[in-house]
Amino acid sequence: MDKTWKAVERRGAKLFGTRRNPLSGINSGVTGSDTRHEKFYFEFKHGASTRISPNKLLELMVDTETKAAGENKTPIVVLHKKFSREMDCYLRYKDLVKLVNGYGEGMLVRVSADDLAKIV
């Protein structure tokens, strides 16, 4: 039986047509992302780590952006609250606009994982 955080990563990866990176982080030798997606760099956080302040969320986003830039991927932070089926995705507004229209600038935006998967 999977630990819950692994199941969350697996379910999130499946929404985007990819799979969970079994050795998350740089230890996999493939990607530092939590998934093997070719365009997106996912950072999943589950449970207690989802109760973070806006400043901590911004720090997490900046850290994820730095890692994603090294792999030429779009950074997406995914928060999953305990006992919930929902996952909230955070990405820069400019990145969301690029996904939809091909250009943009920006700020941080929140989108559900299900809705984001429908866009891309």
N, C-alpha and C positions, 0 to 999 in steps of 0.2 A: 504494500500500500504506500502510495506517494505521501510525502509530507505535503501539507496544504500549500506551502509556497511553491513547491515544484509543480503541483497540479495547476495552480494559478498561472505560472509561466507557460506551462504546456497548453492550457486553454487559450491564453492570449496569443501565443504563437500560431495556433491553429486558425484563429480568426483572420490572420494575415497570410495564410497559406504557407507557413513555414513550420519549423519545429524548434523546440527548446534546445538551447545550447547546454549539453549535459555537464560540461565543466565550465559553468558561467565564469565570466571574467577571463582575463588574459591566459589563465592556466590551460584553456582549451587549445591554444595554439592556432585557432581559427579566427576568433573574434572576441572582443571584450564584452560584447552585447549578451543579453540573456536569451537571445534567439539567434537563429542562423539566417535571418532575413538579409537579402542582398542590398536593400535600399535604406532600411530603418535600423537605428541603434536603439533597442529597447532596454530600459532600466526599470525592472519591476520591483515594487515595494509592497509587502503584505503585512497586515496586522498592525501592531503597535507603531511600526515605522511610518504608517500613513497619517498618524496624528501629529503633523508637523506644522510649524508656523509658516506663514507666507515667505518669510525671509529664508527659512531652512529649505523650503521648496525651491526658491530661486537659486540657492547655493547648489542644490542637487541638480537642477537644470543646467547650471553653468558647468558643473563637473561632467555631466553627461554630454553636453555640447563639446567639451574639450576632447573627450574620448571618441565621440562620433566623428569629429573633424579628422582625427587621425586615420579613420577608416573611410572617409568620404561618404558618410551616411547622415540621414536626417535623424536628430535625437528626439526620442519620445520617452517621457517618464510616465509610468503606469502605477497608479495607487489602487490597491485592493483592500477594502476594509474587511475585517474578520466577519464571518457569517453573512456575507453579502455575495450576490451573484454579479454585481456590477463592478466594473473597473473603470476608473477615470484616467484619461490620457491627458498629459500636459505637453504642449509643444508651442513653439514660438508662432505667433500669428503669421509672420512672414512665411513660415514653413507650411502652415495650413493653406495659405493663399496659393503658394507654389503648387501644392498638391491639387488644388482646384483649378487655378487659372494660369499658373506658371510664373507668377511674380508676387512681390509683396514686401512689407517691412514690419518690424515689429515688436510686439509685446507677447506675453505669455497667455495662452488660451487653454481652456479646459473642454474636452470632448469625451463622450463615452467611447469605450473601445469598440462597441458594436457599431456606433455611428461612424467612427473613423474608418472602420473596415469597409463600410459601404461606400465611402468616398474614394478610397484608393483601389 
